[in-house]
Amino acid sequence: RRSGKQGPGAPMNLSVVIARKKPVQVIARKVIVEEVEDPNIQISLAEARAVRPDFQLGDIVEIDVTPKDFGRVAAQTAKQVIVQRIREAERGKIYDEYAEKENEILTAIVQRVEGKSVYVELGKTEGVLEPSQQMASDVYAPGERFKVYVLEVVADRRLARPGAKHGPQVSVSRIHPGLVKRLFELEVPEIQSGIVQIKSISREAGSRTKMAVWSNDANVDPIGACVGPRGQRVNNIVEELRGEKIDIIKYSDDPAEYIAAALAPADVVEVRMAEDGSKACRVIVPDDQLSLAIGKEGQNARLAARLVGYKIDIKPKSYKDEE
């Protein structure tokens, strides 16, 4: 460092040489000048030529100024500082790498369970699966392996958990609809190529998911592409999601047609859109399919409404006949 400060303890231009199997050396770098104003960073031509006769004004002279007491404690302190900086650089690199993986899926291996939180290994760093992001059908025993959706990456886990070790922490999820979307993107080549598009997903993790798909190629059936030969593609995803049921329906720009498809597996007799232009409708179904359309505890109707973005009122055909 350069400084105008004079006298003992004034800053100097120093370099430290650290090599394996050799003592640590401290080298002072001084500029050759006609008149020395700061002996910490300057040296006279006569003094310089005493070191080496061919030195000229303006040259840099390197002088070994290693202190006699520059022993084990000082070397250990230097080592600790260097190691700390290296680790900080490594943590920064890991953070940058995983920050790019937000909204993607990764393979997680369960490391440990602390209270209700599950900590997983994600390769170079640790991820946390909070209770609110866990599937009831999962088994979180050490060594268990599954796919997770990356929600957020925090540069220093101590910000999220006081008292935790240094390093980035990745918050992951097993219940996010994005997990289903990414799994289909991995499994279905037509989605990867952009021929088939996932328009919407509604999910109740561990139980049921509804997914609307569309194809921009008339020769490609979007549902068939997602199901795969003998159902292999969708079965792989169902297995990863521990038996979660997945309804794949065809997206339509016609709201009535889209709503009717969303209520599968129930048949729909008629869809009446709200006359006031609001996002609401009344759906008429056969009497014997009313409970199927509504679903257990209203799940089928609830997922369908969330999928299409409409409020759905389901009535049996006998209700329409009475009207």
C-alpha positions in Angstrom: 0.0 0.0 0.0 1.2 3.5 -0.7 1.0 6.1 2.0 2.4 9.5 3.0 2.8 8.3 6.6 6.5 8.3 7.7 8.4 6.6 10.5 8.3 3.1 12.1 5.1 1.2 11.2 4.4 3.2 8.1 2.8 1.2 5.3 5.1 -0.4 2.8 4.8 -2.1 -0.6 5.0 -5.7 0.5 4.5 -9.1 -1.0 4.5 -12.4 0.9 5.8 -15.6 -0.7 4.3 -18.8 0.6 5.6 -22.0 -0.8 5.4 -25.6 0.3 8.4 -26.9 2.2 10.0 -23.4 2.3 9.9 -20.7 5.0 7.5 -17.8 4.4 9.2 -14.7 3.0 8.2 -11.1 3.3 9.6 -9.0 0.4 9.6 -5.2 0.4 9.3 -3.4 -3.0 11.1 0.0 -3.1 11.5 2.5 -5.9 15.0 3.9 -6.7 15.0 7.7 -6.4 17.7 10.4 -6.2 16.5 11.7 -2.8 14.7 9.4 -0.4 11.6 11.0 1.2 9.9 7.8 2.5 12.4 5.0 3.3 9.5 2.5 3.5 8.8 2.7 -0.2 11.9 4.4 -1.6 15.6 3.6 -1.8 18.7 5.7 -3.0 20.6 4.7 -6.1 23.7 4.0 -4.0 21.9 1.6 -1.6 20.3 -0.1 -4.6 23.6 -0.7 -6.4 25.0 -2.2 -3.2 22.4 -4.9 -3.8 22.9 -5.1 -7.6 25.3 -2.8 -9.6 23.1 -2.5 -12.7 20.1 -0.9 -11.0 18.9 2.5 -12.5 16.7 5.3 -11.2 13.0 4.3 -11.3 13.7 0.6 -11.0 12.0 -1.6 -8.3 14.2 -3.2 -5.7 13.0 -6.2 -3.9 14.4 -6.7 -0.4 13.8 -9.6 2.0 12.4 -8.0 5.2 11.1 -11.1 6.8 10.9 -10.4 10.6 13.1 -12.6 12.8 10.0 -13.3 14.9 7.9 -14.2 11.9 7.3 -17.7 13.3 4.6 -20.3 13.6 1.8 -18.1 15.1 2.2 -15.5 12.4 2.2 -18.1 9.7 -0.8 -19.8 11.2 -2.7 -16.5 11.3 -1.9 -15.9 7.6 -3.0 -19.4 6.8 -6.3 -18.9 8.5 -7.0 -15.6 6.7 -6.2 -17.3 3.3 -8.3 -20.3 4.0 -11.2 -18.1 5.1 -11.0 -16.0 1.9 -10.9 -19.2 -0.2 -14.0 -20.6 1.6 -15.8 -17.3 1.1 -15.0 -17.5 -2.7 -16.2 -21.1 -2.8 -19.5 -20.1 -1.0 -20.0 -17.3 -3.5 -19.4 -19.6 -6.4 -21.9 -22.1 -5.0 -24.5 -19.4 -4.4 -24.2 -18.1 -8.0 -24.5 -21.7 -9.3 -27.7 -22.5 -7.3 -29.3 -19.1 -7.7 -29.5 -19.9 -11.4 -31.5 -23.1 -10.5 -34.4 -21.3 -8.8 -37.7 -22.6 -10.3 -35.9 -25.7 -11.5 -35.8 -29.3 -10.1 -32.9 -31.1 -8.5 -32.4 -34.5 -7.0 -32.3 -34.4 -3.2 -30.9 -37.0 -0.7 -32.2 -36.8 2.8 -29.4 -36.0 5.3 -31.2 -35.5 8.5 -34.5 -34.5 10.1 -34.5 -31.7 12.7 -37.9 -31.3 14.3 -40.3 -31.1 11.4 -37.8 -29.7 8.9 -35.9 -32.0 6.5 -32.4 -31.2 5.4 -31.3 -32.6 2.1 -28.1 -32.9 0.1 -28.3 -31.1 -3.3 -24.8 -31.9 -4.5 -22.5 -29.1 -3.4 -24.8 -27.6 -0.9 -27.6 -28.2 1.6 -31.3 -27.7 1.0 -34.1 -27.4 3.5 -37.6 -28.8 3.1 -39.9 -26.9 5.5 -43.0 -28.7 6.9 -45.3 -26.5 4.7 -43.5 -27.8 1.6 -43.6 -31.5 2.4 -45.8 -34.3 1.0 -47.6 -36.5 3.5 -46.9 -39.5 1.3 -43.2 -39.0 1.4 -40.8 -41.0 3.7 -38.1 -38.6 5.0 -35.6 -41.2 6.2 -31.8 -40.5 5.8 -30.7 -41.7 2.4 -34.1 -41.4 0.8 -33.9 -39.8 -2.7 -36.4 -37.8 -4.6 -36.9 -34.7 -6.9 -37.5 -31.3 -5.4 -38.5 -27.9 -6.8 -36.1 -25.0 -5.9 -38.1 -22.1 -4.3 -35.4 -19.7 -3.2 -31.6 -19.5 -2.7 -30.2 -17.6 0.3 -26.6 -16.5 0.2 -25.9 -17.2 3.9 -28.0 -19.7 5.7 -27.4 -17.8 9.0 -29.8 -15.2 7.8 -32.5 -17.9 7.7 -31.3 -19.9 10.7 -29.4 -18.0 13.4 -26.6 -20.1 14.7 -26.3 -22.2 11.5 -23.0 -22.7 9.7 -21.8 -20.3 6.9 -22.8 -21.0 3.3 -25.8 -20.8 1.0 -29.0 -22.5 1.8 -31.6 -23.6 -0.8 -35.3 -23.8 0.1 -37.0 -26.6 -1.8 -40.5 -27.9 -2.2 -42.3 -31.2 -2.9 -45.8 -29.6 -3.2 -45.3 -26.8 -5.7 -47.2 -27.2 -9.0 -43.9 -26.3 -10.7 -42.5 -29.7 -9.6 -45.1 -31.5 -11.8 -44.5 -29.1 -14.7 -40.7 -29.7 -14.6 -41.1 -33.5 -14.3 -43.2 -33.5 -17.5 -40.7 -31.3 -19.2 -38.0 -33.9 -18.4 -40.1 -36.8 -19.4 -41.9 -35.6 -22.5 -39.7 -34.7 -25.6 -42.6 -32.9 -27.2 -42.7 -30.5 -24.3 -38.9 -30.0 -24.4 -39.2 -29.1 -28.1 -42.1 -26.7 -27.6 -44.6 -28.7 -29.7 -46.7 -29.4 -26.6 -47.3 -26.7 -24.1 -48.5 -26.9 -20.5 -51.1 -24.1 -20.2 -52.1 -24.5 -16.5 -51.7 -26.7 -13.5 -53.7 -27.0 -10.3 -52.5 -29.4 -7.6 -53.3 -30.8 -4.2 -49.9 -32.4 -3.5 -50.0 -36.1 -2.7 -53.6 -36.5 -3.8 -54.4 -35.1 -7.3 -53.2 -32.8 -10.0 -55.0 -31.5 -13.0 -52.9 -30.3 -16.0 -54.1 -28.6 -19.2 -52.0 -29.2 -22.3 -52.1 -27.9 -25.9 -50.3 -28.8 -29.1 -49.3 -26.3 -31.8 -49.1 -29.3 -34.3 -52.3 -30.8 -35.4 -50.6 -34.2 -35.9 -49.5 -34.4 -32.3 -52.0 -35.3 -29.6 -50.9 -33.4 -26.5 -52.6 -35.8 -24.0 -51.1 -38.8 -25.8 -47.6 -37.3 -25.7 -47.8 -36.7 -22.0 -49.3 -40.1 -21.2 -46.7 -41.9 -23.4 -46.6 -45.4 -24.8 -48.7 -47.6 -22.5 -48.8 -44.8 -20.0 -45.1 -45.1 -19.3 -44.3 -41.3 -19.2 -47.1 -40.4 -16.8 -46.5 -43.5 -14.7 -42.9 -42.5 -14.1 -44.1 -39.1 -12.8 -46.9 -40.7 -10.7 -44.2 -43.0 -9.1 -42.0 -40.0 -8.4 -44.9 -38.3 -6.7 -45.7 -41.4 -4.6 -49.0 -42.3 -6.3 -50.5 -38.8 -6.8 -53.2 -39.0 -9.4 -52.8 -36.8 -12.5 -55.6 -35.8 -14.8 -54.3 -34.5 -18.2 -56.9 -32.5 -20.1 -56.8 -30.7 -23.4 -56.7 -26.9 -23.3 -59.2 -24.9 -25.3 -59.6 -21.2 -26.0 -63.4 -21.8 -25.7 -64.1 -21.3 -22.0 -67.2 -23.6 -22.0 -65.2 -26.4 -23.8 -62.2 -25.9 -21.4 -64.4 -26.1 -18.3 -66.2 -29.2 -19.5 -62.8 -30.9 -20.1 -61.5 -29.8 -16.7 -64.3 -31.6 -14.9 -63.1 -35.0 -16.2 -63.6 -37.8 -15.5 -67.2 -36.6 -15.2 -69.3 -36.1 -18.3 -70.8 -32.6 -18.8 -74.3 -32.0 -20.4 -74.0 -28.2 -20.6 -71.9 -25.2 -19.5 -73.7 -21.9 -19.0 -71.4 -18.9 -18.8 -72.4 -16.0 -16.5 -74.4 -13.4 -18.4 -72.8 -10.5 -16.6 -69.4 -11.4 -18.1 -67.9 -12.4 -14.8 -65.6 -15.5 -14.5 -68.4 -17.8 -13.3 -70.5 -20.5 -14.8 -73.1 -23.2 -14.1 -72.3 -26.7 -15.2 -75.0 -29.3 -15.8 -74.0 -33.0 -15.4 -76.0 -36.3 -15.5 -77.6 -37.0 -12.2 -75.6 -40.2 -11.7 -72.3 -38.2 -12.2 -72.9 -35.4 -9.8 -70.8 -36.8 -7.0 -68.1 -37.7 -9.6 -68.0 -34.2 -10.9 -67.8 -32.7 -7.4 -65.3 -35.3 -6.2 -64.4 -36.4 -2.8 -64.8 -33.5 -0.4 -65.3 -31.3 -3.5 -61.7 -31.9 -4.8 -62.5 -32.4 -8.5 -64.6 -29.3 -8.7 -62.1 -27.3 -6.7 -59.1 -28.3 -8.8 -61.1 -27.7 -12.1 -62.1 -24.2 -11.0 -58.5 -23.4 -10.0 -57.2 -24.8 -13.4 -59.5 -22.8 -15.6 -59.8 -19.7 -13.4 -63.6 -19.8 -13.2 -66.0 -20.2 -10.4 -68.0 -23.3 -11.2 -71.5 -24.1 -9.9 -72.4 -27.8 -10.6 -76.0 -28.9 -10.9 -77.6 -32.3 -11.9 -79.6 -32.6 -15.1 -82.8 -33.0 -13.1 -82.3 -29.5 -11.8 -82.2 -28.2 -15.4 -85.3 -30.2 -16.2 -87.1 -28.6 -13.3 -86.1 -25.2 -14.5 
